[in-house]
Amino acid sequence: MVQKLKNYDFTLMITPILLAAFGLVMIYSASMVFAVVNEYKPTHYLGLQSVRFAMGLGAFIVCCIFPYKYYQKLIKPIILGIILLLIAVLLFGSNVNNAQSWIFGIQPAEFAKLALIMYLASVYSKKQEYIDQFSKGVLPPLILTGIILGLVVLQPDIGTASIIFLIACSVIFSSGIRLKHLLILIGIGVALLLFAIPYMITDERLSRFTGAYQPFQTPDSHGYQLIQSYLAIGNGGILGEGLGQSVQKLGYLTEAHTDFIMAIVAEELGFLGVVIVIGMLAIIVLRGIFISRKTKDSFGALLAIGISSMVGLQAIINLGAISGLLPITGVPLPFVSYGGSSLLVLMISMGVLNNIAMQVKKREQEPATEQQNNDSKVLYTNRGGKTWKNNLSR
């Protein structure tokens, strides 16, 4: 038992738990006035998120123990279940904030992120011998990826769809795809986007760009939320106004406990609090990338890079929205924002990543000769007499 504990990556175990626990504190601080206004107890949103945190913590522990390689055997029911849930959302789901994204109290699109990472990691790890062949090695998995993206876009949930697309790109690039094939895929993606733009553009979506890049032209409507975010960030200064002392959460910044929670962090804990939160997110992402490079199993390496990309991209899009660099898309800040589905998926992902890290440490304890034999079998593939390494090992 002691030996097993030594194999875990304690930095990667403690950091997401601390972030999620910090999120509970900030959710209570940011939501108590909003809860009272809506005739709930001040602890309403804290209580709901605490239950989800407990569920996520349990899932995290299970996934830390469960060998990640078994997900390859379960990938068919996992991906089929996600597709059925996404279809069910469109048929029977609940409409919240102009998006039909909820069913059975969860957001299947959040779970689709992790399911697609597992699917792409599994498929491309098996196609390493012919990954340089576009029609045979690269194209087939993209069909199912397109189906999942299409189902999420139809909700419509453009923010989540963007993250899923970017995650898929990161896994595909890391799988060892040729540059010319990558350029072909980018070209196809741009062509599809140009084709879809006339059907996707609505006054509401255009207003998000106006609100992001010209907020002071519509301060009472489209630009209101971003302006309130600016005020919260500006009021915080270096050390902040103090925990619980935010003014913007008093009805000015709408639903501040969700995707704009970092603005409240900035106001109450200042620039220092923001740096600490971003630093902890960076630790998770960089640690995941490091693990992906140390993993000699292609499936584990692609799975680690996909999970790291998911956390990093979601953080970038959220921070870009509250600072006006990107349009507001409703993407939550990982581990910190209010949201049960997002937190549960992230905690499961961290458990999977920790299990990969544990396998890396166990491998490092093997005799050097055995390691070299395993490396030559797993990491390298032979193509026409040429030895090749995937992008993760470059």
Secondary structure, 3 states (H helix, E strand, C coil): CHHHHHHCCHHHHHHHHHHHHHHHHHHHHHHHHHHHHCCCCCCHHHHHHHHHHHHHHHHHHHHHHCCHHHHHHHHHHHHHHHHHHHHHHHHHCEEECCEEEEECCECHHHHHHHHHHHHHHHHHHHCHHHCCCHHHHHHHHHHHHHHHHHHHHCCCCHHHHHHHHHHHHHHHHHCCCCHHHHHHHHHHHHHHHHHHHHHHCCHHHHHHHHHHHCHHHCCCCCCHHHHHHHHHHHHHCCCCCCCCCCCCCCCCCCCCCCCCHHHHHHHHHHHHHHHHHHHHHHHHHHHHHHHHHHCCCHHHHHHHHHHHHHHHHHHHHHHHHHCCCCCCCCCCCCCCCCCHHHHHHHHHHHHHHHHHHHHHHHHHCCCHHHHHHHHHHHCCEEECCEEECCHHHC
